[in-house]
Amino acid sequence: MTGAASGVVPYAPPGKVAARFLTSTATVRAIMGPYGSGKTSTCLIDPVMKAQTSRVQPDGWRRWKTLVVRDTFRQLEKTTIPTWVRWFPKKGEGLEWVGGEGGRPAKHTMTWEQKGSDYRLEYIVEFVGLNEQAIDTALDGFEFTSAFINAADKCAEELLTYLLGRKGRYPPTDAATGAGADWAGVSLDFNAPNTENWCYKRFIKGPLLPGEEFFRQPGGRDPEAENLTHLKGGREYYDDLALRNPPWWVARYVDNKPGYSRAGKPVYDDFDPNLNVSKTILSPVPGIPLELGLDGGGTPAVLIGQKMPNAQWRIYDEIVTPADKTTGPTRLAEYINALLATPRYRAVTEGFWLRRGDGEFAKPIVGWGDPAAFYGGDTEAGDKSWMEVVAAKTQIPIKPAPGGNELAPRHDAVRQALVRPIEGGQRGLLISPNCVVLIEGFAAGYRFRKLQLAGADRWDDKPEKNEWSHVHDAGQYLLLGGGEFMEVTGRREKRERAAAMRGREPAQEYDPYQW
């Protein structure tokens, strides 16, 4: 490609994914790759290449300005700017470098003109670090053709919104003369983020918005790994990183797989995705009652599962309210009804009634709810509580989960299912992989918040209320109501012992289907 001072920059894309990124003209382009994959160089070179074929302005010059933004100027100085100056030196013919010291923005102006042709280009790149400033304060007055957010996962999503509102302002648009940019956009790069990060939610989990593209490079140990020829030792570079770092770090920064936040202590240390998450989508089994766990409130959640004859719990689906939304009991009931009306559940519920030991029949679906959501109704006036509204709209019997709302039995009910041995090497809790929020919570999201105490690691004694806590509350109610409460408290044994001491028969066990 043509470079500064009419020279030639010997650049080639580091791999197939990076090459596709360079040919894309999407307004927003994000590229994710492991350490050393060449993604930053790709994002820096990309607008220089686009500038060389951009619209010629009325004065005969092609003009382009790129804004490069990072979370701090310190990081720009350590990583981004050194990468840039490897391709384009600060000084030389047609090169001018201004600023960049003491945390000030840096500006690099490059002009070149090919003799014997009409090719003339002015290319300006400006480097800005946010340094904990408000975005509009740090970037006030900047006008540019395109922008690049380096290490976007370290910045707020608001930055992308702000840059999209100011792209394409250089060169100034003039309809009369045909002046102005003929393309403008924002590019982003990042290592595999954690699942709480906005980059994960927007570009990986998606769906992508119109005009957005996401490019995922292979992991460093993948046969198609990119940029190996520019890494010392080639593939051994990644093998060495994998040898010297913990698995969670290797997964994200070597294998390019999104991971989980390390911001708290997971409630369930015994969770093992290899044993507790099914490799394929699970389907309900006919002949066994469906059971629901429900958490109430403004951001309610529902889990649907079954308890197998071998005492294994299988979780099939989740209904989760996003953290920025509110769902009332009527709307939640509509979601439940719609899900249960799908073929995978109708095959279980239609025409099936469970026969009890006394010869009677019971409904093939039951629910266990947050005990607190059964309060608040006015029975004399005919008003129903939050959970009673859901029960009435779904025609599903829903009872308060046993045990009140004490955390200890709720957590123990889940823990004992997580590790309960089942024949064939399975465990007592198996989750369908489509229950994404539930699985993310088990891995790290449902957690104890770390306390800010000097000298020792201390944790809050209650789980953090966040986007994972509600579906986990629902799971606790499901397992408690479905029989785990008896196992946790030893209630059956205590009742039988007490009855024997009084010299009479054991009390009748509570039948969850006797409604």
C-alpha atoms as one frame of an Amber mdcrd trajectory, in Angstrom:
protein
   0.000   0.000   0.000   1.087   3.625  -0.518   2.505   5.277   2.563   3.797
   8.568   3.902   6.088  10.722   1.783   5.107   8.785  -1.352   6.720   5.658
   0.052   5.327   2.163   0.334   4.254   0.596   3.624   4.809  -3.182   3.394
   1.503  -4.157   5.015  -0.438  -7.379   4.521  -3.475  -8.500   6.545  -2.476
 -10.854   9.396  -5.126 -13.387   8.394  -8.418 -14.106   6.660 -10.634 -12.499
   9.295  -8.576  -9.309   9.334  -8.679  -9.236   5.516 -12.479  -9.370   5.579
 -12.512  -6.551   8.121 -10.458  -4.371   5.760 -12.901  -4.834   2.872 -15.991
  -4.085   4.963 -17.700  -0.712   4.664 -20.146  -1.212   7.552 -20.710   1.883
   9.659 -19.691   0.044  12.844 -17.107  -2.737  12.674 -15.815  -4.620  15.703
 -12.954  -7.123  15.668 -12.124  -9.437  18.583  -8.908 -11.402  18.837  -6.341
 -12.851  21.251  -3.159 -11.152  22.351  -0.869 -10.430  19.401  -3.422 -11.179
  16.669  -2.714  -7.968  14.722  -6.187  -6.530  15.288  -4.955  -3.098  16.426
  -2.656  -2.700  13.415  -5.552  -3.738  11.192  -7.807  -1.056  12.677  -5.089
   1.595  12.363  -4.194   0.762   8.761  -7.806   0.382   7.619  -8.749   4.112
   7.400  -5.425   4.921   5.696  -6.348   2.446   2.965  -9.882   3.816   2.674
  -8.561   7.381   2.518  -6.561   6.591  -0.624  -9.727   5.876  -2.592 -11.940
   8.499  -0.941 -13.677  11.355  -2.712 -11.403  14.016  -4.230 -12.265  17.409
  -2.748 -12.718  20.569  -4.886  -9.103  21.636  -4.215  -7.825  18.422  -5.798
  -6.839  16.719  -2.524  -8.227  13.711  -0.764  -8.595  14.610   2.917  -9.225
  12.292   5.866  -9.086  12.615   9.637  -9.185   9.664  12.047  -9.751   9.948
  15.792  -8.173   7.178  17.881  -9.558   6.911  21.428  -8.480   4.807  24.379
  -9.442   4.741  28.065  -6.255   6.516  29.182  -3.451   8.357  27.435  -0.993
   6.204  29.384  -2.305   3.163  27.492  -2.096   5.081  24.216   1.572   5.844
  24.922   2.361   2.251  25.918   0.573   0.341  23.166  -1.430   2.196  20.518
   0.975   4.961  19.510   4.016   2.617  19.346   2.007   0.386  17.014   1.159
   3.379  14.831   4.702   4.744  14.560   6.006   1.324  13.477   4.084   1.926
  10.284   4.315   5.718  10.078   7.304   7.459  11.761   6.654  10.692  13.635
   9.120  12.714  11.594  10.221  12.800   7.980   9.234  14.231   4.635   5.503
  15.053   4.646   5.197  14.103   8.341   4.366  16.361  11.296   3.845  15.236
  14.903   2.384  17.603  17.509   1.601  17.088  21.216   1.431  13.783  22.985
   3.396  14.726  26.085   2.018  14.986  29.598  -1.267  13.371  28.735  -2.075
  15.828  25.946  -3.743  14.638  22.720  -1.326  13.836  19.909  -1.800  14.809
  16.269   0.031  13.281  13.323  -0.377  14.913   9.908   0.830  13.077   6.810
   0.744  14.425   3.281   1.951  12.754   0.157   1.740  13.339  -3.544   2.670
  10.883  -6.224   4.681  12.506  -8.981   3.266  12.044 -12.437  -0.277  11.422
 -11.125  -3.173  13.391  -9.675  -2.951  11.428  -6.406  -2.656  13.829  -3.465
  -3.682  12.960   0.098  -3.706  14.704   3.466  -4.228  12.203   6.272  -4.569
  13.320   9.900  -4.780  11.033  12.916  -5.467  12.341  16.427  -4.899  10.272
  19.573  -6.994  11.006  22.671  -7.105   9.332  26.093 -10.243   9.781  28.186
  -8.394   9.718  31.532 -11.646   9.489  33.538 -12.966  12.669  31.952 -16.556
  12.886  30.778 -16.673  11.753  27.149 -18.133  15.010  25.835 -15.497  16.967
  27.767 -12.544  14.899  26.519 -13.716  14.928  22.899 -15.286  18.381  22.682
 -14.454  20.106  19.409 -13.097  17.062  17.557 -14.457  16.578  14.058 -13.361
  13.598  11.999 -14.077  11.271   9.130 -13.752   8.020  11.070 -12.932   6.910
  14.603 -11.237   3.918  16.194 -11.899   2.796  19.780  -8.842   0.832  20.850
  -9.534  -1.778  23.588 -13.225  -0.881  23.436 -14.115  -3.212  26.305 -12.222
  -0.841  28.634 -14.458   2.075  27.592 -18.157   2.787  28.065 -20.724   2.055
  25.358 -21.609   5.742  25.540 -18.327   6.477  23.728 -19.502   4.625  20.615
 -22.790   6.535  20.687 -20.942   9.854  20.941 -18.532   9.063  18.099 -21.312
   7.924  15.792 -22.911  11.313  16.255 -19.771  13.162  15.104 -18.355  10.923
  12.367 -18.232  12.233   8.811 -17.777  15.907   9.777 -14.372  16.115   8.093
 -13.896  17.306   5.437 -16.867  19.681   5.840 -19.857  18.798   3.704 -20.813
  21.208   0.912 -23.526  20.024  -1.466 -22.807  22.809  -3.934 -19.168  21.855
  -4.480 -19.376  18.119  -3.753 -17.104  18.495  -0.738 -17.320  16.148   2.217
 -16.713  12.560   3.199 -18.193   9.837   1.012 -17.879   7.232   3.816 -17.645
   7.510   7.585 -17.674   4.977  10.397 -16.366   3.751  13.731 -14.190   0.679
  14.261 -13.486  -1.107  17.537 -11.088  -3.779  18.708 -10.970  -5.780  21.930
  -9.798  -9.019  23.490 -12.522 -11.517  24.389 -14.487  -9.662  27.105 -16.334
 -10.979  30.110 -20.026 -11.677  29.712 -21.026  -8.565  31.644 -19.213  -6.228
  29.277 -21.196  -4.173  26.785 -19.006  -5.395  23.914 -20.085  -8.971  24.657
 -23.759  -8.052  24.830 -23.774  -5.860  21.726 -21.471  -7.673  19.321 -21.213
 -11.302  20.480 -24.549 -12.032  22.115 -26.291  -9.614  19.752 -28.306  -9.315
  17.666 -26.246  -6.817  15.692 -27.910  -3.557  14.750 -28.286  -2.554  11.079
 -24.985  -1.302   9.704 -22.869  -3.257  12.220 -20.470  -6.142  11.576 -18.533
  -8.289  14.016 -15.299 -10.102  13.141 -13.965 -12.856  15.409 -10.390 -13.972
  14.842  -9.343 -17.559  15.612  -7.774 -18.279  18.989  -4.003 -18.283  19.318
  -3.850 -22.096  19.468  -6.307 -22.538  16.606  -4.886 -23.969  13.326  -6.065
 -20.778  11.581  -4.498 -18.419  14.162  -3.614 -15.045  12.657  -0.396 -12.971
  12.732   1.842 -15.880  13.792   4.620 -14.760  11.441   4.983 -11.504  13.385
   5.101 -13.116  16.843   8.363 -14.193  18.387   8.305 -17.969  18.346   5.121
 -18.110  16.283   2.659 -20.561  17.784   5.006 -21.117  20.748   4.158 -17.566
  21.809   0.648 -18.745  22.707   1.803 -22.060  24.144   4.017 -20.141  26.555
   1.168 -17.809  27.578  -1.061 -20.829  28.196   1.626 -22.457  30.349   2.141
 -19.445  32.607  -1.398 -18.186  33.216  -4.575 -19.477  34.919  -7.240 -21.209
  32.799  -9.751 -18.326  32.926  -7.080 -15.949  31.568  -5.966 -18.383  28.849
  -9.556 -18.881  27.691 -10.020 -15.167  27.089  -6.618 -13.864  26.016  -5.196
 -16.896  24.219  -8.184 -18.907  22.969 -10.326 -15.803  22.294 -13.354 -17.068
  24.222 -15.517 -14.667  26.250 -15.279 -15.437  29.944 -16.812 -14.466  33.213
 -16.141 -11.469  35.396 -13.755 -11.903  38.307 -15.479  -9.090  40.214 -17.070
 -11.318  42.868 -17.056 -14.744  44.503 -19.449 -17.217  42.821 -22.107 -18.544
  45.186 -21.763 -22.092  43.839 -18.149 -23.232  43.757 -19.247 -26.778  42.869
 -20.752 -25.806  39.507 -18.984 -27.618  36.671 -20.153 -26.698  33.140 -18.861
 -30.026  31.853 -21.129 -31.932  34.232 -23.997 -29.546  34.955 -24.659 -28.232
  31.432 -25.978 -30.529  28.711 -24.089 -30.675  25.427 -27.411 -30.565  23.541
 -30.785 -28.868  24.028 -32.847 -30.854  26.527 -36.495 -31.712  25.864 -39.197
 -32.441  28.488 -39.982 -36.086  29.154 -43.639 -37.194  28.830 -45.132 -38.846
  31.886 -43.275 -36.694  34.420 -44.789 -33.487  35.853 -43.376 -30.151  34.757
 -42.404 -27.862  37.599 -41.922 -24.098  37.571 -39.856 -21.886  39.839 -40.946
 -18.235  39.922 -39.339 -15.118  41.353 -41.650 -12.092  41.628 -41.148  -8.343
  41.642 -40.440  -5.833  38.896 -37.827  -8.010  37.157 -39.300 -11.499  37.605
 -37.881 -14.747  36.302 -39.131 -18.270  35.661 -37.434 -21.642  35.268 -39.115
 -24.738  33.864 -37.816 -28.189  34.738 -38.554 -31.761  35.702 -37.301 -34.066
  38.414 -36.407 -37.432  36.906 -37.104 -40.749  38.667 -33.358 -41.017  39.365
 -33.512 -37.722  41.355 -31.838 -35.662  38.638 -33.227 -32.198  38.017 -33.372
 -31.102  34.388 -33.842 -27.427  33.557 -35.288 -26.759  30.106 -36.077 -23.056
  29.756 -35.754 -19.687  31.418 -37.863 -16.551  31.223 -35.754 -13.582  32.288
 -36.630  -9.894  32.492 -33.746  -7.646  31.326 -32.335  -5.409  34.052 -33.589
  -2.244  32.307 -37.150  -3.540  31.855 -40.137  -4.114  34.112 -42.585  -6.998
  33.806 -45.858  -7.269  35.698 -47.594 -10.500  36.725 -50.085 -10.442  33.830
 -47.357 -10.041  31.211 -45.240 -12.735  32.884 -48.225 -15.106  32.769 -48.547
 -14.393  29.036 -44.896 -15.328  28.520 -45.398 -18.572  30.460 -48.540 -19.481
  28.518 -46.828 -18.796  25.193 -43.851 -20.976  26.081 -45.975 -23.850  27.369
 -48.064 -23.698  24.188 -45.056 -24.582  22.026 -44.892 -28.146  20.636 -42.053
 -29.251  22.936 -44.264 -28.675  26.009 -47.663 -29.521  24.568 -46.377 -33.032
  23.926 -45.923 -33.360  27.687 -48.975 -31.554  29.063 -51.789 -32.463  26.658
 -53.737 -35.565  27.580 -51.482 -36.395  30.517 -52.642 -36.467  34.124 -50.511
 -37.841  36.910 -52.047 -40.698  38.939 -51.441 -40.438  42.664 -51.296 -43.315
  45.082 -54.897 -42.804  46.151 -56.144 -43.352  42.595 -56.930 -39.711  41.992
 -55.349 -37.563  39.292 -53.392 -34.344  39.530 -52.394 -31.674  37.021 -49.163
 -32.383  35.141 -47.653 -28.977  35.983 -47.065 -27.191  39.269 -45.317 -24.003
  40.341 -43.254 -22.860  43.308 -42.991 -19.147  43.928 -41.247 -16.493  45.957
 -43.097 -16.541  49.320 -42.933 -12.741  49.533 -44.898 -12.429  46.263 -47.949
 -14.073  47.871 -48.526 -11.091  50.140 -50.146  -7.780  49.312 -53.530  -8.927
  48.016 -56.797  -7.974  49.721 -58.779 -11.188  49.954 -61.898  -9.496  51.336
 -61.976  -7.085  48.412 -61.186  -9.849  45.940 -57.737  -8.517  45.114 -55.045
 -11.038  44.324 -51.391 -10.965  45.269 -48.645 -10.795  42.617 -48.187 -14.568
  42.469 -51.926 -15.263  42.646 -52.387 -13.169  39.490 -49.829 -15.335  37.679
 -51.558 -18.503  38.914 -54.980 -17.257  37.787 -53.775 -16.215  34.318 -51.844
 -19.456  33.692 -54.265 -21.821  35.463 -51.204 -23.387  37.086 -51.303 -24.180
  40.805 -48.518 -22.086  42.359 -47.604 -22.428  46.025 -45.047 -20.592  48.174
 -41.733 -22.420  48.192 -41.142 -24.032  51.582 -38.612 -22.568  53.970 -39.667
 -18.937  53.768 -36.874 -16.859  52.325 -33.921 -18.055  54.373 -30.824 -18.106
  52.192 -29.090 -21.097  53.777 -31.652 -23.778  52.775 -32.143 -22.133  49.375
 -28.434 -22.318  48.553 -28.035 -25.773  50.082 -30.912 -27.097  47.978 -29.052
 -26.101  44.829 -25.632 -27.198  46.066 -26.771 -30.710  46.912 -28.360 -31.100
  43.463 -25.211 -29.768  41.757 -23.025 -32.515  43.219 -25.500 -35.373  43.678
 -24.011 -38.399  41.839 -26.229 -39.954  39.191 -25.541 -43.177  37.318 -23.409
 -42.792  34.227 -21.198 -40.144  35.798 -23.903 -37.471  35.689 -24.875 -35.035
  38.408 -28.172 -34.180  40.031 -28.622 -30.909  38.153 -28.453 -30.794  34.362
 -29.164 -27.531  32.515 -30.104 -27.126  28.881 -27.540 -24.867  27.134 -30.271
 -22.439  25.993 -30.629 -21.259  29.627 -27.886 -18.708  29.044 -28.527 -16.332
  31.951 -28.830 -19.174  34.460 -25.534 -20.693  33.289 -23.746 -17.319  33.341
 -24.966 -16.854  36.893 -23.639 -20.225  37.994 -20.269 -19.487  36.409 -19.751
 -16.069  37.992 -22.678 -13.649  37.749 -24.578 -14.902  40.801 -21.971 -13.929
  43.370 -21.029 -12.465  46.692 -19.756  -8.902  46.383 -16.199  -8.313  47.562
 -15.998  -5.949  50.510 -13.532  -3.075  50.390 -11.464  -4.078  53.413  -7.715
  -3.763  53.702  -5.556  -6.739  54.601  -7.863  -9.627  53.692 -10.368 -10.873
  51.138 -13.830 -10.541  52.662 -17.184 -11.047  51.014 -20.725  -9.912  51.644
 -22.901 -12.602  53.234 -25.747 -12.053  50.756 -25.552 -12.468  46.963 -25.437
  -9.296  44.924 -28.745  -8.206  43.376 -28.032  -8.102  39.662 -29.253  -9.446
  36.325 -28.461 -13.049  37.330 -29.903 -13.093  40.831 -33.601 -13.284  39.869
 -33.359 -16.399  37.727 -31.268 -18.021  40.459 -33.899 -17.153  43.037 -36.437
 -18.847  40.775 -34.234 -21.939  40.602 -33.961 -22.095  44.366 -37.748 -21.964
  44.772 -38.134 -24.669  42.129 -35.778 -27.103  43.829 -37.025 -26.365  47.342
 -40.644 -26.974  46.373 -39.824 -30.022  44.297 -38.401 -31.954  47.244 -34.952
 -30.578  48.010 -36.238 -28.771  51.083 -36.946 -32.112  52.728 -33.438 -33.263
  51.908 -31.841 -30.082  53.219 -33.698 -29.872  56.514 -34.105 -33.579  57.250
 -37.738 -32.767  57.848 -39.025 -36.265  57.147 -36.670 -37.838  59.638 -37.513
 -35.272  62.306 -41.246 -35.696  61.853 -41.079 -39.466  62.004 -38.925 -39.333
  65.140 -41.303 -36.904  66.802 -44.320 -39.033  65.869 -42.669 -42.165  67.221
 -41.937 -40.441  70.507 -45.615 -39.514  70.771 -46.538 -43.144  70.074 -48.508
 -42.632  66.888 -48.065 -43.128  63.179 -45.860 -40.731  61.195 -47.651 -37.644
  59.913 -48.866 -37.706  56.334 -46.268 -36.309  53.968 -47.165 -33.133  52.104
 -48.228 -33.983  48.551 -47.274 -31.147  46.193 -49.825 -32.308  43.611 -52.822
 -32.616  45.966 -54.708 -29.506  44.843
